[in-house]
């Protein structure tokens, strides 16, 4: 199982630059890039809330759960 981050899709839909989002939520562009790539181990609820507020979306709009094929057979 894995969590997929679709933050880049939401940014494109809203026509918002990563730099603007990073400034608004108070993290570096480098850390936002790692989040967009799904290369982080976790995200604070406070950060997630700020992202959702700025993008006017729900957490499910930027995070999705996907089962791996091995788990589907169990």
C-alpha positions in Angstrom: 0.0 0.0 0.0 1.1 3.5 -0.6 -0.1 7.1 -0.3 0.1 9.0 -3.6 0.6 12.8 -3.5 -1.2 14.7 -6.2 -0.4 18.1 -5.0 1.1 19.0 -8.4 -2.2 18.3 -10.1 -4.1 20.5 -7.6 -1.5 23.3 -8.1 -2.0 23.1 -11.9 -5.8 23.1 -11.6 -5.7 26.2 -9.4 -3.0 27.8 -11.6 -0.8 28.4 -8.5 3.0 28.3 -8.5 4.8 26.1 -6.0 6.8 29.1 -4.8 3.6 31.0 -3.9 2.3 28.0 -1.9 5.6 27.5 -0.1 5.7 31.1 1.0 2.1 31.0 2.2 2.4 27.9 4.3 5.9 28.8 5.6 8.1 26.0 4.2 11.0 26.0 1.8 10.5 25.4 -1.9 12.8 22.4 -1.5 10.6 20.8 1.2 7.5 21.5 -0.9 9.2 19.8 -3.8 9.9 16.7 -1.7 6.3 16.6 -0.6 5.0 16.9 -4.2 7.3 14.0 -5.2 6.1 11.9 -2.3 9.5 11.6 -0.8 8.6 12.6 2.7 7.8 10.2 5.6 5.0 12.4 6.9 3.3 15.8 6.9 2.0 17.8 9.9 -1.7 18.3 10.1 -1.0 22.0 10.5 0.9 22.1 7.2 -1.8 20.0 5.5 -4.5 22.3 6.7 -2.6 25.4 5.4 -2.2 23.7 2.0 -5.9 22.9 1.9 -6.9 26.4 3.0 -4.7 28.1 0.3 -5.8 25.7 -2.5 -9.4 25.6 -1.3 -9.5 21.8 -1.3 -9.8 18.8 0.9 -6.9 16.5 2.0 -8.4 13.8 -0.3 -7.8 16.1 -3.2 -4.1 15.9 -2.7 -3.5 12.5 -1.0 -4.8 9.2 -2.3 -4.4 5.6 -1.1 -3.4 2.9 -3.5 -3.1 -0.8 -2.8 -0.3 -2.7 -4.2 -1.1 -5.8 -6.3 0.4 -8.2 -3.7 -2.1 -6.9 -1.1 -5.1 -7.3 -3.3 -4.7 -11.1 -3.3 -4.5 -11.4 0.5 
